[in-house]
Amino acid sequence: MTTAAEGNAIDERQRAARLVAAEEQAEALFAEVERRGLVAPGERETVVSDRVRDLGAAMFGTDRHWHKRVVRAGPNTLLPYQGVGKVAVSRR
Protein backbone atom coordinates (compact mmCIF):
# COMPACT_ATOMS: atom_id res chain seq x y z
CA MET A 1 0.00 0.00 0.00
CA THR A 2 1.24 3.50 -0.90
CA THR A 3 1.09 6.21 1.75
CA ALA A 4 -0.19 9.69 0.96
CA ALA A 5 3.34 11.08 1.24
CA GLU A 6 4.66 8.47 -1.21
CA GLY A 7 1.80 9.18 -3.59
CA ASN A 8 2.53 12.90 -3.46
CA ALA A 9 6.22 12.25 -4.13
CA ILE A 10 5.34 10.18 -7.19
CA ASP A 11 2.93 12.86 -8.41
CA GLU A 12 5.59 15.53 -7.89
CA ARG A 13 8.17 13.51 -9.86
CA GLN A 14 5.67 13.05 -12.70
CA ARG A 15 4.79 16.74 -12.65
CA ALA A 16 8.47 17.69 -12.73
CA ALA A 17 9.12 15.28 -15.61
CA ARG A 18 6.22 16.78 -17.60
CA LEU A 19 7.56 20.29 -16.98
CA VAL A 20 11.02 19.29 -18.22
CA ALA A 21 9.46 17.67 -21.31
CA ALA A 22 7.44 20.85 -21.97
CA GLU A 23 10.58 22.97 -21.64
CA GLU A 24 12.39 20.72 -24.13
CA GLN A 25 9.48 21.05 -26.57
CA ALA A 26 9.54 24.85 -26.18
CA GLU A 27 13.26 24.91 -26.92
CA ALA A 28 12.70 22.79 -30.04
CA LEU A 29 9.80 25.00 -31.12
CA PHE A 30 11.81 28.22 -30.73
CA ALA A 31 14.74 26.71 -32.62
CA GLU A 32 12.40 25.79 -35.48
CA VAL A 33 10.79 29.25 -35.42
CA GLU A 34 14.25 30.73 -35.80
CA ARG A 35 15.29 28.23 -38.50
CA ARG A 36 12.16 29.03 -40.55
CA GLY A 37 12.51 32.78 -40.05
CA LEU A 38 8.93 33.13 -38.76
CA VAL A 39 9.76 36.35 -36.90
CA ALA A 40 10.47 38.72 -39.77
CA PRO A 41 10.47 42.48 -40.31
CA GLY A 42 7.09 43.81 -41.43
CA GLU A 43 5.03 40.92 -40.00
CA ARG A 44 2.33 41.79 -37.47
CA GLU A 45 2.73 40.33 -34.01
CA THR A 46 -0.60 38.50 -34.35
CA VAL A 47 0.51 36.88 -37.61
CA VAL A 48 3.76 35.71 -36.03
CA SER A 49 1.84 34.40 -33.01
CA ASP A 50 -0.54 32.44 -35.24
CA ARG A 51 2.36 30.94 -37.20
CA VAL A 52 4.07 29.84 -33.99
CA ARG A 53 0.78 28.32 -32.77
CA ASP A 54 0.35 26.43 -36.03
CA LEU A 55 3.95 25.19 -35.95
CA GLY A 56 3.52 23.96 -32.37
CA ALA A 57 0.40 22.07 -33.43
CA ALA A 58 2.25 20.52 -36.38
CA MET A 59 5.32 19.56 -34.34
CA PHE A 60 3.70 18.39 -31.11
CA GLY A 61 -0.06 18.12 -31.67
CA THR A 62 -0.58 21.07 -29.33
CA ASP A 63 -4.19 22.24 -29.24
CA ARG A 64 -4.47 23.69 -25.72
CA HIS A 65 -2.36 26.27 -23.94
CA TRP A 66 -2.06 27.03 -20.23
CA HIS A 67 -1.46 30.70 -20.88
CA LYS A 68 -2.03 33.29 -23.60
CA ARG A 69 0.44 33.42 -26.46
CA VAL A 70 2.05 36.84 -26.61
CA VAL A 71 4.51 37.93 -29.28
CA ARG A 72 6.14 41.29 -28.73
CA ALA A 73 8.52 43.25 -30.94
CA GLY A 74 10.21 46.63 -30.93
CA PRO A 75 8.36 49.29 -28.93
CA ASN A 76 5.67 46.78 -27.88
CA THR A 77 8.12 44.62 -25.94
CA LEU A 78 7.19 46.05 -22.54
CA LEU A 79 3.50 46.80 -23.18
CA PRO A 80 0.72 45.00 -21.31
CA TYR A 81 -1.29 42.29 -23.08
CA GLN A 82 -4.14 44.47 -24.40
CA GLY A 83 -1.81 46.07 -26.97
CA VAL A 84 -1.05 42.77 -28.72
CA GLY A 85 -0.87 42.68 -32.50
CA LYS A 86 -0.97 46.41 -33.08
CA VAL A 87 2.58 46.79 -34.38
CA ALA A 88 4.61 45.08 -37.08
CA VAL A 89 7.99 43.56 -36.31
CA SER A 90 10.55 46.18 -37.33
CA ARG A 91 14.10 46.06 -38.62
CA ARG A 92 16.96 46.94 -36.30
C-alpha positions in Angstrom: 0.0 0.0 0.0 1.2 3.5 -0.9 1.1 6.2 1.7 -0.2 9.7 1.0 3.3 11.1 1.2 4.7 8.5 -1.2 1.8 9.2 -3.6 2.5 12.9 -3.5 6.2 12.3 -4.1 5.3 10.2 -7.2 2.9 12.9 -8.4 5.6 15.5 -7.9 8.2 13.5 -9.9 5.7 13.0 -12.7 4.8 16.7 -12.7 8.5 17.7 -12.7 9.1 15.3 -15.6 6.2 16.8 -17.6 7.6 20.3 -17.0 11.0 19.3 -18.2 9.5 17.7 -21.3 7.4 20.9 -22.0 10.6 23.0 -21.6 12.4 20.7 -24.1 9.5 21.1 -26.6 9.5 24.8 -26.2 13.3 24.9 -26.9 12.7 22.8 -30.0 9.8 25.0 -31.1 11.8 28.2 -30.7 14.7 26.7 -32.6 12.4 25.8 -35.5 10.8 29.3 -35.4 14.3 30.7 -35.8 15.3 28.2 -38.5 12.2 29.0 -40.6 12.5 32.8 -40.1 8.9 33.1 -38.8 9.8 36.3 -36.9 10.5 38.7 -39.8 10.5 42.5 -40.3 7.1 43.8 -41.4 5.0 40.9 -40.0 2.3 41.8 -37.5 2.7 40.3 -34.0 -0.6 38.5 -34.3 0.5 36.9 -37.6 3.8 35.7 -36.0 1.8 34.4 -33.0 -0.5 32.4 -35.2 2.4 30.9 -37.2 4.1 29.8 -34.0 0.8 28.3 -32.8 0.3 26.4 -36.0 3.9 25.2 -36.0 3.5 24.0 -32.4 0.4 22.1 -33.4 2.2 20.5 -36.4 5.3 19.6 -34.3 3.7 18.4 -31.1 -0.1 18.1 -31.7 -0.6 21.1 -29.3 -4.2 22.2 -29.2 -4.5 23.7 -25.7 -2.4 26.3 -23.9 -2.1 27.0 -20.2 -1.5 30.7 -20.9 -2.0 33.3 -23.6 0.4 33.4 -26.5 2.0 36.8 -26.6 4.5 37.9 -29.3 6.1 41.3 -28.7 8.5 43.3 -30.9 10.2 46.6 -30.9 8.4 49.3 -28.9 5.7 46.8 -27.9 8.1 44.6 -25.9 7.2 46.0 -22.5 3.5 46.8 -23.2 0.7 45.0 -21.3 -1.3 42.3 -23.1 -4.1 44.5 -24.4 -1.8 46.1 -27.0 -1.1 42.8 -28.7 -0.9 42.7 -32.5 -1.0 46.4 -33.1 2.6 46.8 -34.4 4.6 45.1 -37.1 8.0 43.6 -36.3 10.5 46.2 -37.3 14.1 46.1 -38.6 17.0 46.9 -36.3 
